[in-house]
Amino acid sequence: MSRNAQRILIVAGEASGDLHGGNLVRAMRERHPELEFEGVGGHHMQQAGVHTLFDIQRMGGMGLFEFFSNLWHHIAVFRKLSREIAKGQYAGAVLINYPFFNLRLARVCKKHDCPVYYFISPQVWASRKGRIHTIAQTGKKMYVILPFEKDIYREVDVDVEYLGHPFVDIAQPRLSKEDAFREFGLDPNKTTVGLMPGSRMSEINYLLDDILGAARILKDKLSDVQFLLPVADSIDPELLRERLGDNPLGIRLVTGRNYEVMAGSDFLIMASGSATLEAGLLECPMVIIYKVHPLTYFIARFFTDIRLFGLVNIVAEEQVATELLNEQVTPEAIADEALKVLNDPERAAEFRRRLKDVRRSLGEPGVVNRIAQNIIDSLNLPAGASDEKVSL
């Protein structure tokens, strides 16, 4: 069957991939309006015009145990996508991280001559380094978003580009601190601590109680402190209100204002994940916490080769923010890290200075636009109705 030169498969497996995928689709369609996208994604990709054959709701997970708990769903998605790829109607496939799934799908694409563009590398530098050879064998091009990853792929002759990190364009508050706090009903002159337990219910179940315990300690230790808890789009705010009960700490739940919370807070208590890098770009001191299923943790200890797990620290190649993992995550340990910064202005200033260095390493604005144009050029698509380059 003849290949459809206007149709692109795009697959993301979790929330951050959905966000980046949505922005990439918008940038590609601005440059080539005739392009059609379908695959796996969430609301960001859907709003960008992707026809999602499956939603990411049951795709993402925090580790091996969580992935395999939805194994049969993954198998069903894989079989459906494999059949679509075999029809030969895709001009190419954009696979966004999610290596457990996407590296296997890439082999199907290779078998059916569908060029694969990897957007956001799996952490081959942390575990299962052999995956880099699968990428080399199946991918047409890799777009990495961390500066040190480029050299790793060039060593095995992968066609790789580092055009910057997409968060450079994304991580920007829309409101000033004063306007945001007025909307939140808070005092911008008080010490403010942001509580960020994550974007998945599994993260909230693992972390929220310890975070609330730390907040109670901070309330006792600091004379004038207030708390913000941004609610991810993937979480029902009512579930969090139930968990807060009568809310004696006066924690303000806010939706759609992550960057305002990050920029306006004096300190953040954060689940590990891509949000730590966003907070770093906004220069807010933080402690990074992480808990996974005990089986996932047990396996990871033997199969990973990584001394840092917070993304902002990985980019910095040093521990800028303290990391607490599994049994280290206690209310006392979390509060202690917060107090070290909140009670020491010089320490807070040094923290922010080190985060500025992270920001400088992530490139100039316009990252997704550059990646979109590079993919279009590589695909050799027929001329679109408009060649105008529109910025995000």
LOTIKOL-297168 format. One record per residue (C-alpha): residue in one letter; z negated, x negated, y negated; residue number from 1; chain. Coordinates in nm, 4 decimals, always signed. Example, Ala and Ser with C-alpha at 12.3 -4.5 7.8 and 13.67 -1.06 7.14 Angstrom:
// residues 2
[atom A; [-0.7800; -1.2300; +0.4500]; 1; A]
[atom S; [-0.7140; -1.3670; +0.1060]; 2; A]
END
This chain:
// residues 392
[atom M; [+0.0000; +0.0000; +0.0000]; 1; A]
[atom S; [+0.0897; -0.1378; -0.3424]; 2; A]
[atom R; [-0.1906; -0.2733; -0.5534]; 3; A]
[atom N; [-0.2924; -0.0758; -0.8641]; 4; A]
[atom A; [-0.2778; -0.3241; -1.1517]; 5; A]
[atom Q; [-0.5014; -0.1076; -1.3698]; 6; A]
[atom R; [-0.7880; -0.0430; -1.1237]; 7; A]
[atom I; [-1.0942; -0.2676; -1.0921]; 8; A]
[atom L; [-1.3804; -0.2501; -0.8434]; 9; A]
[atom I; [-1.7182; -0.3336; -0.9969]; 10; A]
[atom V; [-2.0454; -0.3512; -0.8027]; 11; A]
[atom A; [-2.4007; -0.3946; -0.9323]; 12; A]
[atom G; [-2.7104; -0.3453; -0.7202]; 13; A]
[atom E; [-2.9971; -0.3261; -0.9685]; 14; A]
[atom A; [-3.0879; -0.2366; -1.3269]; 15; A]
[atom S; [-3.0057; -0.5603; -1.5075]; 16; A]
[atom G; [-2.6703; -0.5849; -1.3304]; 17; A]
[atom D; [-2.5948; -0.2284; -1.4363]; 18; A]
[atom L; [-2.6720; -0.3179; -1.7987]; 19; A]
[atom H; [-2.4477; -0.6249; -1.7986]; 20; A]
[atom G; [-2.1798; -0.4429; -1.6030]; 21; A]
[atom G; [-2.1696; -0.1605; -1.8554]; 22; A]
[atom N; [-2.1246; -0.4026; -2.1436]; 23; A]
[atom L; [-1.8567; -0.5975; -1.9566]; 24; A]
[atom V; [-1.6603; -0.2805; -1.8794]; 25; A]
[atom R; [-1.6715; -0.1750; -2.2440]; 26; A]
[atom A; [-1.5477; -0.5157; -2.3568]; 27; A]
[atom M; [-1.2652; -0.5195; -2.1011]; 28; A]
[atom R; [-1.1526; -0.1665; -2.1874]; 29; A]
[atom E; [-1.1558; -0.2468; -2.5586]; 30; A]
[atom R; [-0.9058; -0.5212; -2.4804]; 31; A]
[atom H; [-0.7120; -0.3299; -2.2164]; 32; A]
[atom P; [-0.7650; +0.0478; -2.2568]; 33; A]
[atom E; [-0.5621; +0.1397; -1.9466]; 34; A]
[atom L; [-0.8116; -0.0239; -1.7109]; 35; A]
[atom E; [-0.9942; +0.2017; -1.4650]; 36; A]
[atom F; [-1.3242; +0.0994; -1.3056]; 37; A]
[atom E; [-1.5033; +0.2335; -1.0011]; 38; A]
[atom G; [-1.7751; +0.1120; -0.7693]; 39; A]
[atom V; [-2.1546; +0.0987; -0.7660]; 40; A]
[atom G; [-2.3694; +0.1173; -1.0793]; 41; A]
[atom G; [-2.6186; +0.3126; -1.2838]; 42; A]
[atom H; [-2.6215; +0.5000; -1.6107]; 43; A]
[atom H; [-2.5071; +0.2035; -1.8236]; 44; A]
[atom M; [-2.1916; +0.1602; -1.6175]; 45; A]
[atom Q; [-2.1397; +0.5354; -1.5970]; 46; A]
[atom Q; [-2.1628; +0.5660; -1.9767]; 47; A]
[atom A; [-1.9058; +0.2850; -2.0056]; 48; A]
[atom G; [-1.6625; +0.4933; -1.8005]; 49; A]
[atom V; [-1.7136; +0.3608; -1.4476]; 50; A]
[atom H; [-1.6526; +0.6110; -1.1687]; 51; A]
[atom T; [-1.9577; +0.5359; -0.9550]; 52; A]
[atom L; [-1.9044; +0.6033; -0.5871]; 53; A]
[atom F; [-2.2762; +0.5313; -0.5416]; 54; A]
[atom D; [-2.5689; +0.5050; -0.7841]; 55; A]
[atom I; [-2.7974; +0.2004; -0.7857]; 56; A]
[atom Q; [-3.1104; +0.4125; -0.7390]; 57; A]
[atom R; [-3.1487; +0.3168; -0.3724]; 58; A]
[atom M; [-2.9896; -0.0255; -0.4009]; 59; A]
[atom G; [-3.2336; -0.2427; -0.5954]; 60; A]
[atom G; [-3.5489; -0.3954; -0.4509]; 61; A]
[atom M; [-3.8002; -0.6705; -0.5163]; 62; A]
[atom G; [-3.7424; -0.8657; -0.1948]; 63; A]
[atom L; [-3.6229; -0.8774; +0.1649]; 64; A]
[atom F; [-3.8610; -0.6093; +0.2906]; 65; A]
[atom E; [-3.7613; -0.3680; +0.0161]; 66; A]
[atom F; [-3.3906; -0.4394; +0.0745]; 67; A]
[atom F; [-3.4065; -0.3707; +0.4466]; 68; A]
[atom S; [-3.6164; -0.0564; +0.3984]; 69; A]
[atom N; [-3.2918; +0.0979; +0.2653]; 70; A]
[atom L; [-3.0692; -0.0825; +0.5149]; 71; A]
[atom W; [-2.8848; +0.2258; +0.6432]; 72; A]
[atom H; [-2.7962; +0.3302; +0.2902]; 73; A]
[atom H; [-2.6585; -0.0182; +0.2232]; 74; A]
[atom I; [-2.4509; +0.0014; +0.5410]; 75; A]
[atom A; [-2.3046; +0.3364; +0.4340]; 76; A]
[atom V; [-2.2163; +0.1997; +0.0889]; 77; A]
[atom F; [-2.0647; -0.1154; +0.2407]; 78; A]
[atom R; [-1.8451; +0.0823; +0.4804]; 79; A]
[atom K; [-1.7198; +0.3123; +0.2062]; 80; A]
[atom L; [-1.6345; +0.0251; -0.0285]; 81; A]
[atom S; [-1.4701; -0.1693; +0.2541]; 82; A]
[atom R; [-1.2395; +0.1245; +0.3234]; 83; A]
[atom E; [-1.1479; +0.1482; -0.0456]; 84; A]
[atom I; [-1.0767; -0.2249; -0.0658]; 85; A]
[atom A; [-0.8607; -0.2075; +0.2472]; 86; A]
[atom K; [-0.6357; +0.0488; +0.0769]; 87; A]
[atom G; [-0.5149; -0.2361; -0.1440]; 88; A]
[atom Q; [-0.5297; -0.0511; -0.4738]; 89; A]
[atom Y; [-0.7657; -0.2793; -0.6713]; 90; A]
[atom A; [-0.6309; -0.5445; -0.9045]; 91; A]
[atom G; [-0.9588; -0.7307; -0.8605]; 92; A]
[atom A; [-1.3308; -0.6967; -0.7973]; 93; A]
[atom V; [-1.6178; -0.7858; -1.0305]; 94; A]
[atom L; [-1.9308; -0.8499; -0.8240]; 95; A]
[atom I; [-2.2531; -0.8742; -1.0239]; 96; A]
[atom N; [-2.5214; -1.0857; -0.8535]; 97; A]
[atom Y; [-2.6915; -0.8862; -0.5690]; 98; A]
[atom P; [-2.6027; -1.1516; -0.3078]; 99; A]
[atom F; [-2.7346; -0.9808; +0.0085]; 100; A]
[atom F; [-2.4668; -0.7163; -0.0411]; 101; A]
[atom N; [-2.1998; -0.8647; -0.2644]; 102; A]
[atom L; [-2.1370; -1.1864; -0.0715]; 103; A]
[atom R; [-2.0522; -0.9787; +0.2356]; 104; A]
[atom L; [-1.8328; -0.7503; +0.0292]; 105; A]
[atom A; [-1.6546; -1.0560; -0.1097]; 106; A]
[atom R; [-1.5401; -1.1455; +0.2423]; 107; A]
[atom V; [-1.3797; -0.8026; +0.2721]; 108; A]
[atom C; [-1.2055; -0.8568; -0.0625]; 109; A]
[atom K; [-1.0786; -1.1955; +0.0540]; 110; A]
[atom K; [-0.9408; -1.0433; +0.3756]; 111; A]
[atom H; [-0.7422; -0.7873; +0.1758]; 112; A]
[atom D; [-0.6235; -1.0229; -0.1013]; 113; A]
[atom C; [-0.8385; -0.8653; -0.3707]; 114; A]
[atom P; [-0.9421; -1.1430; -0.6150]; 115; A]
[atom V; [-1.3181; -1.1661; -0.6673]; 116; A]
[atom Y; [-1.4802; -1.2451; -1.0019]; 117; A]
[atom Y; [-1.8486; -1.3217; -0.9642]; 118; A]
[atom F; [-2.0463; -1.2303; -1.2756]; 119; A]
[atom I; [-2.3991; -1.3743; -1.2717]; 120; A]
[atom S; [-2.4689; -1.6200; -0.9927]; 121; A]
[atom P; [-2.7203; -1.5610; -0.7165]; 122; A]
[atom Q; [-3.0002; -1.8162; -0.7342]; 123; A]
[atom V; [-2.8360; -2.0681; -0.5029]; 124; A]
[atom W; [-3.0469; -2.3391; -0.6642]; 125; A]
[atom A; [-3.3642; -2.1650; -0.5430]; 126; A]
[atom S; [-3.2910; -2.0587; -0.1858]; 127; A]
[atom R; [-3.0184; -2.0372; +0.0772]; 128; A]
[atom K; [-2.8022; -2.3038; -0.0836]; 129; A]
[atom G; [-2.5347; -2.2442; +0.1804]; 130; A]
[atom R; [-2.4312; -1.9301; -0.0075]; 131; A]
[atom I; [-2.2474; -2.1492; -0.2528]; 132; A]
[atom H; [-1.9875; -2.2210; +0.0158]; 133; A]
[atom T; [-1.9303; -1.8482; +0.0705]; 134; A]
[atom I; [-1.8736; -1.8158; -0.3026]; 135; A]
[atom A; [-1.6328; -2.1097; -0.2983]; 136; A]
[atom Q; [-1.4356; -1.9567; -0.0097]; 137; A]
[atom T; [-1.4182; -1.5991; -0.1377]; 138; A]
[atom G; [-1.4261; -1.6112; -0.5173]; 139; A]
[atom K; [-1.1445; -1.6595; -0.7634]; 140; A]
[atom K; [-1.3884; -1.7391; -1.0434]; 141; A]
[atom M; [-1.7616; -1.7559; -1.1115]; 142; A]
[atom Y; [-1.9145; -1.6716; -1.4495]; 143; A]
[atom V; [-2.2630; -1.8210; -1.4646]; 144; A]
[atom I; [-2.5139; -1.7275; -1.7341]; 145; A]
[atom L; [-2.7628; -2.0138; -1.7041]; 146; A]
[atom P; [-2.6532; -2.3486; -1.8493]; 147; A]
[atom F; [-2.7494; -2.5723; -1.5559]; 148; A]
[atom E; [-2.5617; -2.3600; -1.2979]; 149; A]
[atom K; [-2.2197; -2.4818; -1.4071]; 150; A]
[atom D; [-2.2691; -2.8315; -1.2655]; 151; A]
[atom I; [-2.3934; -2.6920; -0.9318]; 152; A]
[atom Y; [-2.0673; -2.5058; -0.8761]; 153; A]
[atom R; [-1.8423; -2.7807; -1.0032]; 154; A]
[atom E; [-1.9838; -3.0099; -0.7357]; 155; A]
[atom V; [-1.8160; -2.7916; -0.4717]; 156; A]
[atom D; [-1.4964; -2.7288; -0.6718]; 157; A]
[atom V; [-1.5671; -2.3671; -0.7656]; 158; A]
[atom D; [-1.3708; -2.2471; -1.0678]; 159; A]
[atom V; [-1.6721; -2.1816; -1.2904]; 160; A]
[atom E; [-1.7285; -2.0887; -1.6545]; 161; A]
[atom Y; [-2.0462; -2.0937; -1.8600]; 162; A]
[atom L; [-1.9745; -1.8894; -2.1726]; 163; A]
[atom G; [-2.3370; -1.8201; -2.2666]; 164; A]
[atom H; [-2.5979; -1.5631; -2.1651]; 165; A]
[atom P; [-2.5293; -1.1932; -2.2408]; 166; A]
[atom F; [-2.8865; -1.1430; -2.3625]; 167; A]
[atom V; [-2.7945; -1.3374; -2.6765]; 168; A]
[atom D; [-2.6042; -1.0272; -2.7916]; 169; A]
[atom I; [-2.8307; -0.7660; -2.6343]; 170; A]
[atom A; [-3.1882; -0.8706; -2.7117]; 171; A]
[atom Q; [-3.2092; -0.7501; -3.0709]; 172; A]
[atom P; [-3.4481; -0.4848; -3.2052]; 173; A]
[atom R; [-3.2870; -0.2043; -3.4012]; 174; A]
[atom L; [-3.5963; -0.1411; -3.6162]; 175; A]
[atom S; [-3.8204; -0.3676; -3.8194]; 176; A]
[atom K; [-4.1762; -0.4095; -3.6952]; 177; A]
[atom E; [-4.3053; -0.1862; -3.9743]; 178; A]
[atom D; [-4.0546; +0.0920; -3.9003]; 179; A]
[atom A; [-4.1081; +0.0660; -3.5248]; 180; A]
[atom F; [-4.4858; +0.0790; -3.5530]; 181; A]
[atom R; [-4.4626; +0.3731; -3.7887]; 182; A]
[atom E; [-4.2590; +0.5500; -3.5198]; 183; A]
[atom F; [-4.5153; +0.4479; -3.2559]; 184; A]
[atom G; [-4.8089; +0.5587; -3.4710]; 185; A]
[atom L; [-4.9646; +0.2098; -3.4650]; 186; A]
[atom D; [-5.0953; -0.0333; -3.7253]; 187; A]
[atom P; [-4.8603; -0.3356; -3.7680]; 188; A]
[atom N; [-5.1535; -0.5434; -3.8909]; 189; A]
[atom K; [-5.3576; -0.5097; -3.5713]; 190; A]
[atom T; [-5.3339; -0.7449; -3.2737]; 191; A]
[atom T; [-5.0764; -0.5871; -3.0450]; 192; A]
[atom V; [-5.0368; -0.6494; -2.6725]; 193; A]
[atom G; [-4.7300; -0.5221; -2.4879]; 194; A]
[atom L; [-4.7814; -0.4085; -2.1289]; 195; A]
[atom M; [-4.4613; -0.4361; -1.9258]; 196; A]
[atom P; [-4.5133; -0.3602; -1.5557]; 197; A]
[atom G; [-4.1415; -0.3472; -1.4720]; 198; A]
[atom S; [-3.8503; -0.1099; -1.4309]; 199; A]
[atom R; [-3.9053; -0.0079; -1.0673]; 200; A]
[atom M; [-4.1771; +0.2128; -0.9238]; 201; A]
[atom S; [-4.2474; -0.0564; -0.6645]; 202; A]
[atom E; [-4.3323; -0.2994; -0.9456]; 203; A]
[atom I; [-4.5527; -0.0439; -1.1181]; 204; A]
[atom N; [-4.7333; +0.0303; -0.7931]; 205; A]
[atom Y; [-4.7991; -0.3393; -0.7372]; 206; A]
[atom L; [-4.8880; -0.4403; -1.0943]; 207; A]
[atom L; [-5.0061; -0.1567; -1.3180]; 208; A]
[atom D; [-5.3688; -0.1451; -1.2048]; 209; A]
[atom D; [-5.4151; -0.5180; -1.2691]; 210; A]
[atom I; [-5.2443; -0.4881; -1.6071]; 211; A]
[atom L; [-5.4715; -0.2002; -1.7087]; 212; A]
[atom G; [-5.7724; -0.3981; -1.5904]; 213; A]
[atom A; [-5.6659; -0.6888; -1.8103]; 214; A]
[atom A; [-5.6206; -0.4526; -2.1053]; 215; A]
[atom R; [-5.9786; -0.3279; -2.0620]; 216; A]
[atom I; [-6.1051; -0.6874; -2.0753]; 217; A]
[atom L; [-5.9012; -0.7564; -2.3895]; 218; A]
[atom K; [-6.0392; -0.4427; -2.5510]; 219; A]
[atom D; [-6.3908; -0.5715; -2.4865]; 220; A]
[atom K; [-6.3172; -0.9271; -2.6053]; 221; A]
[atom L; [-6.1075; -0.8586; -2.9151]; 222; A]
[atom S; [-6.2371; -0.6667; -3.2123]; 223; A]
[atom D; [-5.9136; -0.4948; -3.3100]; 224; A]
[atom V; [-5.6416; -0.4650; -3.0443]; 225; A]
[atom Q; [-5.3823; -0.1990; -2.9611]; 226; A]
[atom F; [-5.1512; -0.1614; -2.6624]; 227; A]
[atom L; [-4.7879; -0.0610; -2.6172]; 228; A]
[atom L; [-4.6256; +0.0238; -2.2837]; 229; A]
[atom P; [-4.2457; +0.0621; -2.2935]; 230; A]
[atom V; [-4.1149; +0.2991; -2.0256]; 231; A]
[atom A; [-3.7958; +0.1909; -1.8493]; 232; A]
[atom D; [-3.5100; +0.4396; -1.8255]; 233; A]
[atom S; [-3.5505; +0.4362; -1.4474]; 234; A]
[atom I; [-3.9152; +0.5554; -1.4632]; 235; A]
[atom D; [-4.0394; +0.9097; -1.5269]; 236; A]
[atom P; [-4.2857; +0.8865; -1.8203]; 237; A]
[atom E; [-4.4950; +1.1648; -1.6664]; 238; A]
[atom L; [-4.5725; +0.9431; -1.3684]; 239; A]
[atom L; [-4.7136; +0.6797; -1.6030]; 240; A]
[atom R; [-4.9132; +0.9356; -1.7981]; 241; A]
[atom E; [-5.0694; +1.0474; -1.4719]; 242; A]
[atom R; [-5.1588; +0.6873; -1.3892]; 243; A]
[atom L; [-5.3201; +0.6396; -1.7316]; 244; A]
[atom G; [-5.5356; +0.9501; -1.6880]; 245; A]
[atom D; [-5.7360; +1.0259; -2.0018]; 246; A]
[atom N; [-5.6102; +0.6926; -2.1432]; 247; A]
[atom P; [-5.9361; +0.5540; -2.2887]; 248; A]
[atom L; [-5.7540; +0.2437; -2.4172]; 249; A]
[atom G; [-5.5203; +0.4513; -2.6339]; 250; A]
[atom I; [-5.2098; +0.2939; -2.4792]; 251; A]
[atom R; [-4.8938; +0.4181; -2.6504]; 252; A]
[atom L; [-4.6046; +0.4938; -2.4157]; 253; A]
[atom V; [-4.2667; +0.4437; -2.5810]; 254; A]
[atom T; [-3.9151; +0.4931; -2.4452]; 255; A]
[atom G; [-3.5955; +0.3191; -2.5459]; 256; A]
[atom R; [-3.7722; +0.0597; -2.7591]; 257; A]
[atom N; [-3.8197; -0.2448; -2.5331]; 258; A]
[atom Y; [-3.6998; -0.4917; -2.7928]; 259; A]
[atom E; [-3.9138; -0.3410; -3.0666]; 260; A]
[atom V; [-4.2149; -0.3796; -2.8368]; 261; A]
[atom M; [-4.1248; -0.7409; -2.7564]; 262; A]
[atom A; [-4.0567; -0.8365; -3.1172]; 263; A]
[atom G; [-4.3636; -0.6576; -3.2501]; 264; A]
[atom S; [-4.6216; -0.7738; -2.9950]; 265; A]
[atom D; [-4.8463; -1.0742; -3.0386]; 266; A]
[atom F; [-4.8562; -1.1179; -2.6610]; 267; A]
[atom L; [-4.6854; -0.9643; -2.3570]; 268; A]
[atom I; [-4.8139; -0.9069; -2.0046]; 269; A]
[atom M; [-4.4872; -0.8941; -1.8091]; 270; A]
[atom A; [-4.3529; -0.8413; -1.4613]; 271; A]
[atom S; [-4.1260; -1.1254; -1.3618]; 272; A]
[atom G; [-3.7597; -1.0491; -1.4087]; 273; A]
[atom S; [-3.4790; -1.0676; -1.6596]; 274; A]
[atom A; [-3.7039; -0.9144; -1.9288]; 275; A]
[atom T; [-3.8957; -1.2425; -1.9520]; 276; A]
[atom L; [-3.5837; -1.4080; -2.0893]; 277; A]
[atom E; [-3.5273; -1.1234; -2.3338]; 278; A]
[atom A; [-3.8841; -1.1680; -2.4559]; 279; A]
[atom G; [-3.8192; -1.5406; -2.4849]; 280; A]
[atom L; [-3.5171; -1.4762; -2.7052]; 281; A]
[atom L; [-3.7435; -1.2673; -2.9278]; 282; A]
[atom E; [-3.9977; -1.5516; -2.9281]; 283; A]
[atom C; [-4.2969; -1.3552; -2.8027]; 284; A]
[atom P; [-4.5666; -1.5411; -2.6023]; 285; A]
[atom M; [-4.6286; -1.3949; -2.2584]; 286; A]
[atom V; [-4.7861; -1.4277; -1.9162]; 287; A]
[atom I; [-4.5569; -1.3588; -1.6205]; 288; A]
[atom I; [-4.6937; -1.1779; -1.3163]; 289; A]
[atom Y; [-4.5332; -1.0895; -0.9862]; 290; A]
[atom K; [-4.6307; -0.9253; -0.6604]; 291; A]
[atom V; [-4.4133; -0.8492; -0.3599]; 292; A]
[atom H; [-4.4741; -0.7111; -0.0153]; 293; A]
[atom P; [-4.6804; -0.9623; +0.1885]; 294; A]
[atom L; [-4.3956; -1.0027; +0.4399]; 295; A]
[atom T; [-4.1496; -1.0836; +0.1610]; 296; A]
[atom Y; [-4.3959; -1.3364; +0.0171]; 297; A]
[atom F; [-4.4552; -1.4961; +0.3580]; 298; A]
[atom I; [-4.0815; -1.5398; +0.4218]; 299; A]
[atom A; [-4.0119; -1.6625; +0.0689]; 300; A]
[atom R; [-4.2656; -1.9441; +0.1028]; 301; A]
[atom F; [-4.0587; -2.0936; +0.3825]; 302; A]
[atom F; [-3.7059; -2.0264; +0.2618]; 303; A]
[atom T; [-3.7153; -2.0884; -0.1117]; 304; A]
[atom D; [-3.7095; -2.4168; -0.2951]; 305; A]
[atom I; [-3.8320; -2.3221; -0.6381]; 306; A]
[atom R; [-4.1306; -2.4248; -0.8435]; 307; A]
[atom L; [-4.0801; -2.1651; -1.1191]; 308; A]
[atom F; [-4.0057; -1.7946; -1.0775]; 309; A]
[atom G; [-4.0086; -1.6612; -1.4360]; 310; A]
[atom L; [-3.6539; -1.6585; -1.5719]; 311; A]
[atom V; [-3.7570; -1.7851; -1.9141]; 312; A]
[atom N; [-3.9249; -2.0824; -1.7446]; 313; A]
[atom I; [-3.6265; -2.1452; -1.5182]; 314; A]
[atom V; [-3.3981; -2.1681; -1.8215]; 315; A]
[atom A; [-3.6473; -2.3934; -2.0004]; 316; A]
[atom E; [-3.6793; -2.6028; -1.6803]; 317; A]
[atom E; [-4.0540; -2.6137; -1.7430]; 318; A]
[atom Q; [-4.3456; -2.3697; -1.7418]; 319; A]
[atom V; [-4.3470; -2.2378; -2.0953]; 320; A]
[atom A; [-4.5240; -1.9159; -1.9891]; 321; A]
[atom T; [-4.7992; -1.9168; -1.7265]; 322; A]
[atom E; [-4.6938; -1.7590; -1.3969]; 323; A]
[atom L; [-4.9311; -1.5679; -1.1686]; 324; A]
[atom L; [-4.8078; -1.4786; -0.8198]; 325; A]
[atom N; [-4.9473; -1.2301; -0.5647]; 326; A]
[atom E; [-5.3182; -1.3110; -0.5052]; 327; A]
[atom Q; [-5.3325; -1.4935; -0.8411]; 328; A]
[atom V; [-5.2628; -1.1629; -1.0171]; 329; A]
[atom T; [-5.6062; -1.0347; -1.1204]; 330; A]
[atom P; [-5.7245; -0.8622; -1.4400]; 331; A]
[atom E; [-5.9436; -1.1618; -1.5212]; 332; A]
[atom A; [-5.6639; -1.4180; -1.4822]; 333; A]
[atom I; [-5.4203; -1.2111; -1.6866]; 334; A]
[atom A; [-5.6691; -1.1519; -1.9679]; 335; A]
[atom D; [-5.7636; -1.5196; -1.9733]; 336; A]
[atom E; [-5.4026; -1.6226; -2.0381]; 337; A]
[atom A; [-5.3710; -1.3665; -2.3161]; 338; A]
[atom L; [-5.6920; -1.4777; -2.4854]; 339; A]
[atom K; [-5.5852; -1.8423; -2.4811]; 340; A]
[atom V; [-5.2944; -1.7513; -2.7092]; 341; A]
[atom L; [-5.4439; -1.4666; -2.9117]; 342; A]
[atom N; [-5.7516; -1.6724; -3.0054]; 343; A]
[atom D; [-5.5595; -1.9901; -3.0932]; 344; A]
[atom P; [-5.2936; -1.9633; -3.3696]; 345; A]
[atom E; [-5.1784; -2.3230; -3.3133]; 346; A]
[atom R; [-5.1202; -2.2552; -2.9455]; 347; A]
[atom A; [-4.9284; -1.9383; -3.0299]; 348; A]
[atom A; [-4.7088; -2.1281; -3.2780]; 349; A]
[atom E; [-4.6302; -2.3983; -3.0208]; 350; A]
[atom F; [-4.5452; -2.1292; -2.7653]; 351; A]
[atom R; [-4.2962; -1.9750; -3.0063]; 352; A]
[atom R; [-4.1461; -2.3161; -3.0887]; 353; A]
[atom R; [-4.0744; -2.3800; -2.7212]; 354; A]
[atom L; [-3.9110; -2.0384; -2.6937]; 355; A]
[atom K; [-3.6792; -2.1297; -2.9826]; 356; A]
[atom D; [-3.5512; -2.4183; -2.7676]; 357; A]
[atom V; [-3.4749; -2.1716; -2.4883]; 358; A]
[atom R; [-3.2808; -1.9551; -2.7331]; 359; A]
[atom R; [-3.0664; -2.2492; -2.8461]; 360; A]
[atom S; [-2.9654; -2.3302; -2.4888]; 361; A]
[atom L; [-2.8123; -1.9860; -2.4264]; 362; A]
[atom G; [-2.5027; -2.0103; -2.6435]; 363; A]
[atom E; [-2.3569; -1.8302; -2.9412]; 364; A]
[atom P; [-2.3076; -1.4523; -2.9846]; 365; A]
[atom G; [-2.0014; -1.2835; -2.8344]; 366; A]
[atom V; [-2.0741; -1.3838; -2.4739]; 367; A]
[atom V; [-1.9549; -1.0683; -2.2936]; 368; A]
[atom N; [-1.6435; -1.0548; -2.5123]; 369; A]
[atom R; [-1.5524; -1.4069; -2.4010]; 370; A]
[atom I; [-1.6096; -1.3257; -2.0345]; 371; A]
[atom A; [-1.4076; -1.0021; -2.0581]; 372; A]
[atom Q; [-1.1107; -1.1785; -2.2142]; 373; A]
[atom N; [-1.1294; -1.4590; -1.9578]; 374; A]
[atom I; [-1.1181; -1.2123; -1.6655]; 375; A]
[atom I; [-0.8254; -1.0215; -1.8179]; 376; A]
[atom D; [-0.6336; -1.3440; -1.8737]; 377; A]
[atom S; [-0.7010; -1.4517; -1.5153]; 378; A]
[atom L; [-0.5860; -1.1177; -1.3699]; 379; A]
[atom N; [-0.2500; -1.1424; -1.5504]; 380; A]
[atom L; [-0.2596; -0.7712; -1.6214]; 381; A]
[atom P; [+0.0391; -0.5939; -1.7757]; 382; A]
[atom A; [+0.0181; -0.5707; -2.1539]; 383; A]
[atom G; [-0.2165; -0.2910; -2.2637]; 384; A]
[atom A; [-0.1630; -0.0367; -2.5338]; 385; A]
[atom S; [-0.3708; -0.2418; -2.7732]; 386; A]
[atom D; [-0.4269; -0.6146; -2.7987]; 387; A]
[atom E; [-0.6914; -0.5742; -3.0647]; 388; A]
[atom K; [-1.0116; -0.7639; -2.9897]; 389; A]
[atom V; [-1.3126; -0.5522; -3.0668]; 390; A]
[atom S; [-1.6628; -0.7012; -3.0813]; 391; A]
[atom L; [-1.9636; -0.5425; -2.9147]; 392; A]
END
